[in-house]
Amino acid sequence: MEIDKKIIKKLIEVLEDLKKSTKGIDIESSAQDPAEEKIDDSRSVKSPIIGTAYLAPEPGAKCFVEVGKKIKKGDTVMIVEAMKTMNHVPSTLDGVVKKISVKDGQPVEFGQTLIILE
């Protein structure tokens, strides 16, 4: 597909005009993207395998963890299903659940943060 040279020239002109109009203006981007939020790896539980995360032992059941719940090292925080095998993911730390980083039924990668503890 060949791009029309007139369109390219017009785009360049518009960009140059925009560049001139912003000269002398200090544009600051202070809003931080939530995906780029700094996570303290020492206070998080990560997925040990690739699979599908489930927050409860079965559909309709109570979730293993909730935000604000106190958990101990070794407590099951969720299940990751891989190849029809349900793998219980234990907490690697004691603490209080600050954030659950995945949704029920969401695919997860190896090493992906599942929960963050305080």
Sequence and secondary structure as in RCSB ss.txt:
>XXXX:A:sequence
MEIDKKIIKKLIEVLEDLKKSTKGIDIESSAQDPAEEKIDDSRSVKSPIIGTAYLAPEPGAKCFVEVGKKIKKGD
TVMIVEAMKTMNHVPSTLDGVVKKISVKDGQPVEFGQTLIILE
>XXXX:A:secstr
    HHHHHHHHHHHHHHHHHTTT         GGG    GGGEEE SSSEEEESSSSTTS  S  TT EE TT 
EEEEEEETTEEEEEE SS EEEEEE S TT EE TT EEEEE 
